[in-house]
């Protein structure tokens, strides 16, 4: 994915507004929000549009511990609506890396595979879209990758949003 992530916004009714700074290609994202999951999401999203197959890769350097489910990673969403379909590869504070998705707008999010409760930031995350198939990968070094969970099929429109997602686990 070569487009610049240029837009930053809060998704859902977060209690405290988030922020994003970019310096020397490093994104610092502060986000509130109860979670990315359930039937609606609350988080900070730094994104660009994607109108074809693609992938996004990021290194999550660190997370500030506010909740066991504080998480940061890469996400592909069909819309900017809080109940949108999505696929999300993330690193969390206490639950390690995971792959979550919502295949039906407004339904509860699900996970693909088990959470890797051992892995912590810094860690690399990658999400790939080929048609309507989404595959999650994680890496300790950015060179050797392993698939996280199983690929999932989510019927999304051709034009989607892709980027970085951060949620504190608290609203």
Residue pairs with C-beta under 8 A, 6 or more apart in sequence:
1 48
1 50
1 54
1 55
1 56
1 57
1 162
3 48
3 49
3 50
4 48
5 27
5 46
5 47
5 48
5 163
5 164
6 48
7 46
7 47
7 48
8 18
8 19
8 20
8 29
8 44
8 45
8 46
8 47
9 44
9 45
9 47
9 80
10 17
10 18
10 31
10 32
10 33
10 42
10 43
10 44
10 45
11 33
11 41
11 42
11 43
11 44
11 45
11 80
11 82
12 33
12 34
12 40
12 41
12 42
12 43
12 82
13 42
13 82
13 171
14 31
14 32
14 33
14 42
14 43
14 44
14 171
15 32
15 170
15 171
16 32
17 32
18 29
18 30
18 31
18 32
18 33
18 43
18 44
18 166
19 29
19 30
19 44
20 27
20 28
20 29
20 30
20 44
20 46
21 27
21 28
22 28
26 61
27 46
27 58
27 164
29 44
29 46
29 72
29 164
29 166
30 44
30 166
31 43
31 44
31 165
31 166
31 167
31 168
32 42
32 44
32 167
32 168
32 170
32 171
33 41
33 42
33 43
33 44
33 167
33 168
33 170
33 171
34 42
34 167
34 169
34 170
34 171
35 41
35 42
35 43
35 69
35 167
35 169
36 42
36 43
36 71
36 75
36 86
36 88
36 90
36 100
36 109
36 165
36 167
37 100
37 108
37 109
38 108
38 109
39 83
39 106
39 107
39 108
39 109
40 82
40 83
40 106
41 82
41 83
41 84
41 86
41 167
42 82
42 167
42 171
43 165
43 166
43 167
44 165
44 166
44 167
45 75
45 77
45 80
45 161
45 163
45 164
45 165
46 163
46 164
46 165
47 77
47 161
47 162
47 163
47 164
48 161
48 162
48 163
49 159
49 160
49 161
49 162
50 76
50 129
50 159
50 160
50 161
50 162
51 158
51 159
51 160
52 158
53 129
53 130
53 131
54 128
54 129
54 162
55 126
55 127
55 128
55 129
56 74
56 76
56 126
56 127
56 162
56 163
57 74
57 124
57 125
57 126
57 142
58 73
58 74
58 124
58 125
58 126
58 164
59 122
59 123
59 124
59 125
59 142
60 72
60 73
60 90
60 91
60 121
60 122
60 123
60 124
60 125
61 121
61 122
62 121
62 122
63 70
63 71
63 72
63 91
63 92
63 93
63 121
64 70
65 93
66 93
66 168
66 169
66 170
67 93
67 168
67 169
67 170
68 92
68 93
68 94
68 95
68 169
69 92
69 93
69 94
69 95
69 167
69 169
70 92
70 93
70 167
70 168
70 169
71 90
71 91
71 92
71 93
71 95
71 98
71 165
71 166
71 167
71 169
72 90
72 91
72 121
72 164
72 165
72 166
72 167
73 88
73 89
73 90
73 91
73 125
73 127
73 164
73 165
74 88
74 89
74 90
74 125
74 126
74 127
74 162
74 163
74 164
74 165
75 86
75 87
75 88
75 89
75 127
75 162
75 163
75 164
75 165
76 86
76 87
76 88
76 127
76 129
76 134
76 156
76 160
76 161
76 162
77 84
77 85
77 86
77 160
77 161
77 162
78 84
78 85
78 86
78 105
78 154
78 156
78 157
78 160
78 161
79 85
79 105
79 161
80 161
81 105
83 102
83 105
83 106
84 102
84 105
85 101
85 102
85 103
85 104
85 105
85 154
85 155
85 156
86 100
86 101
86 102
86 109
86 154
87 99
87 100
87 101
87 127
87 129
87 134
87 136
87 152
87 154
88 99
88 100
88 101
88 127
88 165
89 97
89 98
89 99
89 125
89 126
89 127
89 136
89 137
89 138
89 148
90 97
90 98
90 99
90 100
90 125
90 165
91 97
91 119
91 120
91 121
91 123
91 125
91 138
92 98
92 115
93 120
93 169
94 117
95 115
95 117
96 115
96 116
96 117
96 118
96 119
96 120
97 115
97 116
97 119
97 123
97 125
97 138
97 148
98 111
98 113
98 115
98 116
98 148
98 149
99 111
99 112
99 113
99 136
99 148
99 149
99 152
100 109
100 110
100 111
100 112
101 109
101 110
101 111
101 112
101 134
101 152
101 154
102 108
102 109
102 110
102 154
103 110
103 152
103 153
103 154
103 155
111 149
112 136
112 148
112 149
112 150
112 151
112 152
113 148
113 149
113 150
114 149
116 138
116 148
119 138
119 140
123 138
123 139
123 140
124 138
124 139
124 140
124 141
124 142
124 145
125 136
125 137
125 138
126 136
126 137
126 138
126 139
126 145
127 134
127 135
127 136
127 137
127 162
128 134
128 135
128 136
128 137
129 156
129 160
129 162
132 153
132 154
132 155
132 156
133 151
133 152
133 153
134 151
134 152
134 153
134 154
135 147
135 151
136 147
136 148
136 149
136 151
137 145
137 146
137 147
137 148
138 145
138 146
138 148
139 145
139 146
